[in-house]
Amino acid sequence: MKLAITALVGLMVAAPLAGQAPSGKKWSFGLYGDAPGLGLYLYQLDDGSQTNFDAKKDLGLKNNKLGLGARIDYLGPRGGFQLDIGFHDFAGQRRMTEPTKIGGETFEEGTDVTSSLKNTTVDITGTIKVLRFEHFWFGIDLGLQAWVMQVRAEAKNASAAQREEDDKGPVSYSLPLPIPQLGLSFGAKAFDDALEFRGRVHFLAYSGATYTLFAADARYYFLPWLGARAFVENQRFDVPFGSIQDDLEARIDNNRFGIGVALRW
């Protein structure tokens, strides 16, 4: 279902642009699968409702299925843009070793908790080329990446002495996270443009919070219009309490490796 939605969104974006694309194969569109590894710590007070958990330590969350995504790129002689949409699912099961709060609900020590996290990401970034050579370019990126993380947790008390009706039902928590993108990018081509490589290095610092992104993307087109893609990406986001939001502390370490197919025209 997610693959169908991803393909539909990508085709809706690409269709009206295809007829306008100049020659030289400046457009590309592709589908991919990836295996992200997410390190996440959150502490938030929202209208008196407290959330405080570590995704791995407290909930045991890990990637439980292949992430899916779609991406469309335009890269012309002076610059371009990319639009990337991804869907990632994590699941975990853990017995609490200390009290953990999610959405204002406390899961006490000794409680067995089954949890899941769904992360939807949208990345739209523009690139301006500042140095251009025959087979290499260097540019500046500016854009926005938005995450929507949805956490769901359900607990059954591990103690047989507790009554069944005391077991907690599902608790949900959602965190939208917009991340501005600013940094450097570069690209290269070889073998009559059959091989393409792109890289990005982004960095932001504001009011004590820091964000870094390192990404590499390689594509080999075995046909002029069809190729294979592989990419790696690392993102780190450190938000001390009270830095960019009075009631939020967050630490995120997101690593991705993916492969996919790419069409260009």
N, C-alpha and C positions, 0 to 999 in steps of 0.2 A: 504493500500500500504506500509506504513512504517513498519507494523507488518510483512508483507511478506519479505521485505528487511532485517529486523532485524533477522528473523528466518533463511533466506538464508545465511547471513553472519556467524551466529553462527554455522550452520551446516557445512559450508565449513571449518571453523576452527576446529570443533570437529571431523569431519569424519576421517581425516588422523591420528588423535591422538588416536582414540578409539581402534584401533587394537594394539597399543603399550602399552596401559594402564595396569599396573600390577594389580593383585588382591588386594582387600582391599578397593575398591570404593574410589579412590583418585581423580577422575574427577567428575565434575558436570557441567551441562549446564541448563540454565533456561531463561524464558521470564518473564517480569514484566511490571506492570503499576504503575505509581506514580503520585503524585500531588505536584509539586514543588511550593514554594513561593520564588520569586526572588526580592531582593532589589538591585537596580543598579543605580549608579551615574557615569557618564562619562564626562570627559573633554579632548579633544584631538585636537591638531593642526597638520594637515597632508597636507604638501605642500601648506599651506595657507588656507586650507579648515577646518573650525572650526566645532566641534561637542561638544555640551554642554547640557546635559539633565539629569533629574532624572526620572527613569522609572515609578515610582508611582506618584510622585508629579506633574510632567509636562505632562506625557502621559497617566497616569491611567492604565498602563499595569498590567494585572493579568492573571493567568493561566486560559485558556478557554477550555481546553480539557485534557484528560488523557495522560500523557507522556508515551512513550513506550520505552522499552529497552531490551537488551539481555546481558547475562553474562556467561562466561565460567571460571571455576576455576580448578586449580590443586593444591592439597595439599598433599605432601608426608611426609615421616618421618623427613626430614631435611629442608624442605621449600616448596615453591610453587609460584604460580603467579595467577593473575586475569586479565581478559580482559572484560571491560564493555563498551557498546555503548548505548547511550541514545538520544532520540529526544524529545524536549519540545517546546511547542508553547504558546505564550502569546499574548493577544490582549487588546486594550484600546481605549477609546474615551474621549477626554477632551477639554475644551475651555481654551486656553492659558491665564494665568493671568500675564505672563511676557514673553518677547522675548526668544525663544528657538531655538537653532541652531542644525541641523542634517545634516551631510554631506555637510556643507558649506551653506545650505539653512536656512534662518531665518523665523520662524513662529512667527508672531507678536502677541502682546497682543490682545485678543478678537477673535482670529482665532480658529475655530473648527477643531481639528486634530483627524483623525482616524489612528491608528498605530498598528503594529504587530512586534513581536520579535520571531525569531526561534533560538533556541540554541541547537547545536549538540555537544555532549560531548563524548570523548574517554578517558578511564582510563586504563592504563596498569601498573600494580604494581607487583613487585616481593617481596617475603617474605623469610627471613632466620630465622629459628627457633634457638633461643639461649638457651632456657630452655625448656626441654621436660619432661613431666610426663605422667602417664598412661591416664589420662582424661583431661589434660590441657597442653597448651603450650604458650610460650611467645616469640615474635620475633621482628625483625627489618624490616621495609618496605623501599623500594627504587623504584621509578618509575616516571611516567609522566602522567599528566592529561591535555588534550587539549580541549579547548572550541572554537567554532566558532559561534559568535553571529551575526545575520543578522537582522537589524532593517529597517522597511519600514514605512514611514509616508506619509499621504496625507491630505491636508487641504482644507476646503471651508471657505471663509471669512464669519464671523458671521454677518457682517454689510450688510444690504440690500442695502445700498448706493453704495457698491462696485460692479463693473461689474463682470459678470460671468467669463469673460476671464482672470480676475486677479487672480482667484483661482489657487492654486499651484497643480501641478500634483504630482505623487508619487516620493518620495525621498528615496534612499536606502543608507545604511551605514553598513559596515561589519567590525568586529573586531575579529581577531584570537588571542587567549590568551592561551599560553602554561604555565602550572603550574607544576614545579617539585614537586615530592612527597617524603617526608622523615619523618619517625616517627616510632611509636611503634604499634604493633598489638598483639592480643592474641586470643585464642580460647579454647573452652571446648566442651565436649561431655557427654551425659548421656542417661540412659534408653537403654542400648545396642546399642549406636550410633544412636538411632532414633531421638534424639534431638541434634542439633548442634547450637553453638553460637560463633560469631566472633565479635571482636571490633577493631577499628583503631583510633589512635590519632596521627595526623600529625601536625607539626609546622615548619615554615620557617621564617627567618628574614634576609633581605638583603638590604643594602643601604637605610634603612628607611621604606621599604615595609615589610608587615607581612602577613602571610597566616596561617590559622588554619583549621583543619578538624577533626570532631568527627563523628564516624559512628558506628552503631550497626546492626548486621544481625543475625536473628534467623530463623532456619529451622526445621520443624518437618516432618520426613519421615514416613508416614503411611503405605508405602510399602518399601521394601528394596531399590528400585530403584526410587521411586516417592514420592515427598513431597511438602509441601507448605512453602513459604518463606515470611517473613516480614522484613522490614528494615527502619531505620531512618538515616538521614545524615544532618549535618550542616557544611557549609563552609563559611568562612569569608576571604576576600581578600581586603587589604587596601594598595593602591599604591599612596603615595603622589606625587604631580607634580614634575617631574624631578628626581625621585628616581631610578627606573629601566629603564625608557625611558624618554628622554628629553621632549617629547611633550604630555605626557599622565598622567592624574590623574584618578583614578578609586576607587570606593568602591562597593564591591559586598557582599551580604549576601544571601546565597542560602540554603533553607531548603527543604528537601525532605522526604516524607513518601510514601512507596510503598509496594505492595504485588505481589506475583507471584507464579509460579510453578518451581520446580527444579527436574532435572533428575540426578542420580549419577550412576557411574559404576567404 
